[in-house]
Amino acid sequence: MSIGSRLSVRLADFGSRSIITHALMGLGFVGAVISGLFVEGQLGVISMVAFINFTAGLWICQSIHSLGNAATDSEYNGVLLEVLNRV
């Protein structure tokens, strides 16, 4: 089994995808804050807005994905409980 197919099998679980999406949203928001505070001029503003837009897009995708998962009989109870179950 190749690496790509093993990874896709592990990510087939909704909770795993949700954790990864939330981690990316966190990194995008941290990137927005850092670029807004430490990068000067137009480049800082443009970078901050780009990171915020990226984070907002991920948030919308996660919301739509969660709505679709609610129709299934999955045992997913949110990202916080998913992290607590894995720790």
N, C-alpha and C positions, 0 to 999 in steps of 0.2 A: 504494500500500500504506500503510495507516494505521500510526501509531506503535505501537499496541498489537500489531498482528499482526507487525511487524518485531521487536519485543521478544520475543514468544512464539517466533518462529523462532530467535532467538539463544539463548533459554533452553531450547530443545528438546534441546540438547546436555547430557548428564548432567554433564560437568565444569563447565560454567558454573553450573548449579544448585547443584552441590556447593560451589563457591567462594562463592557468595552465601550459602548456608546456613551455612557455616563462619564467614563474616564476621559474620552476624547472631548466631551463638553467641558469638563473641568480644565483640561489642558488648554482648550481654546479660550476660556475665560481668563485663565492666568496669563496667557499670551496677550490678551487684550489689555489687561491691567499693566503688565510689564511694558508693553510697547507704548501705552498711553502715558506712563510715568517717566520712562527713561529714554525714549527715542524722541528727539527734538524735531520741531518743524512739521512740514506737510507729511513727511514720511511717517512720523509717529501717529498723526491723525488717521492717515489712510490705513496704516497697519492695524490700529485699534478698531476701526470700523470693519475691516476685513475679518478680524478675529471674532468680533461680535456677531457679524453676519453668519460666519461659519458655525458658531455656537448656536445661534438661533435656528439655523437650518437643521442641525442635528437634533435640537429639541423638538422641532416640528415632526421630523422623521420618527423620533422615539415615541412621540404622542400618538401618531397614526399607527405605528407598529403595536403599541400597547392596546389601542382600541381593537385592533384585529385579533390580538391574543385573548382579549376578554371573552370573545365568542367561543373559544375552545375550552376544553375541560382541563387545562393546564393548571399546575399547582403554583404558578408564579404569583407572588404576593408583593411585588415591588422590589426595587433594587436594594434597599436597606436590609430587608429580611434575606434577600439573596446573598448579600455579603456576609451577614451574620451566620447563615447556614454553612458557608464555605470556610469560615474561620474557626 
